[in-house]
């Protein structure tokens, strides 16, 4: 049952300094996402003595004023996507007095359930996510919601248009907002200046497109939209997504640094003892994604010949030649995609090792040509074989989301709600801050029961 939510107020927050207009063209990295579901996050903060008066008089005003200040450094987020009739693609436009939607609400939900390590109905999270407004003519870049759980805590919900910003940029903005909010509560510090690593770079000329990937991406969208919608490629309305069934549940696994090392050592042993020993690239990502991937395939069970694949995003900033600044604002993602697999490869005793070998090879192959395969991956992702299980990753353990302290401590839990839109593993740094990783899952209840049984098995050493 969906938790009851009382919406207290819906307002607009404008940048504190917004005298200039700003227009940003979308690059081919952005255009991949312009019709797809927004990325939705909910960041929970435990505050057991929080009351409605304290929430109204301290938390909300501090969050709103610091958001206004932060938006003055991130003007495009207060703007919207539009598509002029004479242009070949949408643009992101900010005009003075544009602002973001800011919802204030109160929930009767069980805060401890939503932030704990037991499965719960995924629909419990939906009321905590703000609506991102999109229409044929325009689309908001981002929207926010702050929800009180009396005497339990509060949460910050974010809905971000993926054509405007990727996970790296989203996290950079949230860190800027948290930095400003925490500092402005100290009256002696100037919170209007951001550190250089949190100050966005808007220069679109750093993105090169000598092979005209942009045209290929747009041509693919034109073909796809003729099949799945009315074919209006210039409509900025997000494509509808199927409603998850009521028995879909969420579960979070917290892997400690020791857990990850146990898995790493297991892979080393199994690899050296195998008939074709090979040194693997056993980074934290390779180990944790391969393990979660294997457990998901086994949890589904079924026909061992059924098609299986994986895809994970790749931040191109440091890979491209010349590299893109780490604080570049926008999307700079490609992907690694492998769909030529069957379930039986991962269901036997060497399933985890087989997955790690493949993911390790995929990571090893990444180089400065990483963006050239975007049209190919885009097309393949749209034509999956019937019954295919395509497992992907969202987020990153490198984003440092548990460092998002607005002045009331680090988050109790960070949930990527939008993993419900497919078989997606959410990944984040561990809350302990010492090398752990948090994995989030959203599955049908019977599959989740299988997964929860399987996940601890490989950690027994």
N, C-alpha and C positions, 0 to 999 in steps of 0.2 A: 504493500500500500504506500502511495506517495505521501511523504510527510507534509503536514500543513504548513503553509508559509504565509505570513502576513507582510504584504508590501507596504512599507511605511511612506516611501517617497521615491519619485523618479524625477531626476533633474538633469541638467546639462552642465558639465564642467568645461570651461574654456581656458585656454592657455593664459597665464598671467601677463605675458608679453606677446601680443599677437598683432602687431601693426603691419606686418608684411604678408603678402600672399606667397604661396610656394606651389610649384607644379613639378611632379616627378613622373617621368615616363616609366612604364613597366618594362622590365627586361624579360628575356626568354625564361630566366629562372622564376620570375613572378607569374608569367602567363600560364604556366603549367597548372596553377592552382586557382585561377580566377573564378571557376564555377564550382569549386569543391567546398565541402563542409568546413566551417571554421574550426580552429583548434581551441578547445575549451579546457581551462584549468580551474581548479579550486584549491586555494591555499588556506589551510586551517591553522588557527592560533589558539592554544589553550590558555584561558584566563578565567580561573574558577571563581574569582570574585567580581566578574564583570556584570554590572547591572544595566538596565535600560537607561537611567539617567547618565551614568558614566559613558556608555556607548554614544548617547546623543550629544553629550557636551564635550567629550574629549576625543574619543576614537574617530568618529565620523568627521568632525571639523578638521582634525589633523590630517586625515587621509585625503579629504577634498582639497584643502589648501596646498598640500604637497603635490597632489596630482596636477593641480593647475600650474604650479611652478615647474614640475617635470615636463609637462606638455609644451612649455615654452621652448624647451630644447628638442622636442620631438613633435614639431608642428604637424607633420603629415598624419600622425595618429588622430588628430582632431578633425582631419579632413575626410574626404570620401572619394571612392572610385567613381569616375564618370567616363562615358565614351562619346566623344563628340562625333557627330555624323560624318565629318570630313576626315577623321583619324582612322588609322589602320588598327589601332589597339586602344585599350583603356589607359587612362592616366590617373594618378593620385593627386588630387587638388585640395589645397588648404586655402581658405579665404578668411580674412579677419572676422572674428566672432563665431567661427565654427567651433564645435565642442563635441565632447564624448558623452554618451548616455551613462548616468551614474544612478544605480538603484540601491535603495536602503531597505533592508527587510529584516524580519525576525522569524526564527524557525523553532518549532517544538521537537525537532528531530533529536535523536540520541547522538550527541557529539562523539562520545567514546566509540560507538559502533562504527561511525563513518571514518574514524581515524585509527581504528584498531587493526588487528590481524585476523579477524574472522570474516567469512563471506557475508555479504548483505546485498539486498536487491539494488541493482544499478540505478533503478528509477529514483532511489533516495537522493541521488546527487543532482538530478535534473533541475529541481527548483532553485538550486544554488548558483546556476549558470545564467548570466544575463542573455537576453535576446540580442543577436546582431542583426541590425536592420539592413535588408537588401531588397531591391526592387529592379524592375527592368531598366530604370534610368540611373540608379546610383546604388552604392553599397558603403556602409560604414566600415571604417578601418578596425575599430576596436570598441568594446563596451565593457563596463565594470559593474559589479554588484558586491555590496558589503552586507553580510548577514550575521545577525546576533543570535547566539545560543545562550540564553540567560543563565548565568552562574556556571557556564561551561567554557565559553570562548566566542570567537567570531571567525568568519572566513571571508576571503576576497576571491570572488569569481571573475574570470576573465574570458571573454570570447574574442578571438583575434582572427581577422581575415587573412588566410594563408597567402593570398596574392600580394599582401602588403608586407608581411614580415614572417621570417622563419623562426625556429626555436631560439636560435642564438640572439637575434634582434629582440624577440619578445622578452627573453631573460635579461638582456641588457637594459631594456626599458624598466622592467620590474625592479631591477637592482637600483636604477636611478631614482625611481619613486621611493623605494624603501630607504635609500641613503638620504634623500631629501627630507622625508618624513621624520626619520630618527634625529637628524641634525637640527631641524627647525624647532624641535622640542627643547633643545638647548639654546636659549635665547642669545648666548654669547657667540654663536658660530654663524658664519654666513653660509646659508644652505642653497644660495642661488647659483653657485658655481659647481660644476660637476668635474670629477676626475677625468683625465683624458680617456681612459679605457671605457668610460660610460658615456662619452660624448659622441653622438652618431656622425658618420660621414655620409653625405648624400650624393657624392660625385658618381653619376651613372657612367661616366666615360671609362671607369676602371673595368667595366664588364665589356669584354670584346666578343664579337660574334662574326668572325670571318667566314664561317660556313653557313650563315643565315639560318641558324637553328630556330630563330623566332618565327620565320615563315612556316617551317615544318610543324612547329607546335600549333600555330593558328590553323593551319590546314587540317591537322588532325582533329582539332576541336570542331571545325566546321563539319567534318565527316561524322564525328561522333554525335553531335547535337542534332543532325538530321535524322539519326536513328532513334535517339532516346528522348527527344523533346520536339518542340516546334521548329527547331532549326535556326532560331533567332540567336545568332552568335553574338550580337551586340547587347543582348539582355544580360544585366549584371545580377540577376536573381540567382541565388545559390540553387544548384540542382537538389531536388528532394531526395532524402535518404530514407530507407525503410525504418519503421519504428522497431526497435529491439523488442523481442517477445518479453512478456511479463516475468518469465522465469530466468532471465539473464541476471547473473550475480557477479559482484566484484570481489576480488581478493588481492591482497598485497603481500608479497614475500620480501622480508628484509634479509639480505645476504650480508653477513659480516665479512671483513677482510679475511678472517680465518676460513670461513666457508669457501670463499673464492679460491684461496690457496689450496684447500682440500681438493676442489674440482680440478685445479691446474695440475697438481701432483698426480691425480688420477689419470689425466690425459697423457702426461709424460710417461707414466708406467705403461699404459695401454699402447701408446705409440711405439715405444721401444721394444715391446714384446710382440708387436704385430709382424705380419709377413712382409710389410713394406714400411719399415720405420722411416720417419721423416721429421725433421725439426719443424715444429709448428710455431706460428706467431701467436702466443698465448696471452694476448693483452686482456685486460679486464673485460672489454667489450666482447671479444671473441669467445672467452670462456662463458660469460653469463648469457649472452644471446644464444650460443649453441646449446647450452643446457636447457634454457627455457623453451627453445624451438623443439628439441628432442622430446621433452615432457609433453608439449602440446600435441605433437603428432601421436604419441602413445595414448594420450588422454582421449583423443578422438577415436582411436582404434579403427575398426572397419576393414575394408578391402585393402590388403597389403599392396596391391597394384595401383591404388588410387594416386592421382597426380599431386605432388607436393612442391612447394616453392618457398623461397624467402626473398625478401627485399628489405634493404635498410638504407636510410638516407646517409649521404656523405657531404660533410661541410667542405666546399671547394675552396674556401678562402685561402688556406695555406698551400693548397695543391697546385693552383693555377700559376702560370708563368707569364708575367710577373704575379706574385701573390696579391690577394685582395686584403686591404686592411681588416683586422679582426673586428673593428667597430663600424664596418660598412652597414648601412641601414637597408634592409630589404631581404630578399631571398638570395641565397648562394648555395643551393643544394642540388646535387645530382643523386644517383642511387646505384647500388649494386643489386643486381637482379639475377636470380637463378631459379628457373621454373622446370628444368628438365630432370626432375627427381620423382621417386615413388616412395610411398610410406614405408615399405619393407626395409629400405636402406637404414631407417632410424629406429626400427622396432626390435632389432636384435641386440645382442650383448655389446656390439661395437657401434651402436647407434649414435651415442654421444660423441665418440671419436670420429665417426664419419662426418657428423655435422661440423665438428671443430675443424677438421681438415678442409672442408669446403669453404667455411666462413673465413678461415685463415688465408686460404688461397685468394678469396675475393678481396680481402683487405690488402694483401700483398700486391695485387694487380693495380691498385689505385695509383694514378700518376697525374701529370698535368693535362692529360687528354680526358680526364674524368667527365667533363661536361659534354663531350662530343656524342656520347651514347644516349643523351636525354630523349631524342625523338624515338629511338628504337625501344627504350624501356617504357616510354609513355604508351606506345602502340601495343607492346606486348602485355602490359598491365591491363589493357582494355579488352583483350581477347584471350582470357584464361580458358583452359579446357573445362568442360562441364564437371562439377564435383570437386574442383581443385581446392586444396587448402593452401592458401598463400598467407604466410606468417610474416609480419613486419614489425619494426620497432619504431617507437615514437619517443621523443625526448632524448636525453643523454646524461650519463653520469658525470659529464664534464661541465654541465651548466651551473652547478653550485646553487640549486634552488633552495637548499636548506640554509643558505646564508641570507635569505630574504627577511631581514629583521627590520620592521617598521618602527621599532621602539618598544615592542612588547614581547621580545624574545624570538627565537627561531621557530619556524613552522613545526607544528605537530605532525602534519601530513600534507603532502602535495599530490593531488590526484589529477591525472589527465583524463577528463571525462569523455573526450571524443574518441578514445580507443574503442568505444562501443560501435563505431562505424566500420568495423572489420575485425579480422583476427590479428589484433595488434598488442604487442607487449610494450607497456610504458616503462621507461628506464629513467632513473634519477640517481644522483649521489645518495649515499646512505645518510640518515639523519645524524649518525654518530660522528660524521666528519673525519673519520680515520680510515677511509678506503672501502667502506661498504657500498653496496648497490641495492636500490629498491626496485623491485619488479612488480608491475601491476597487470592484472589480467581481468578480462570481462568475458564470461562464457555462459552457455546454457548450464543450468544447475547440475545436471547429471555429468556433464563433461568436467565441470569445476570440481565435483567430488572426486573424480578420477585424478585430476591434476593435483589436488591437495594431498592425495595419497602418494603420488609419484614424486613430487618435488623433494621431500626430505630424504628419499631413498638414496639418492646419489651423494648426499652429504655425510653419509655414515663412514666414509673413508674406505 
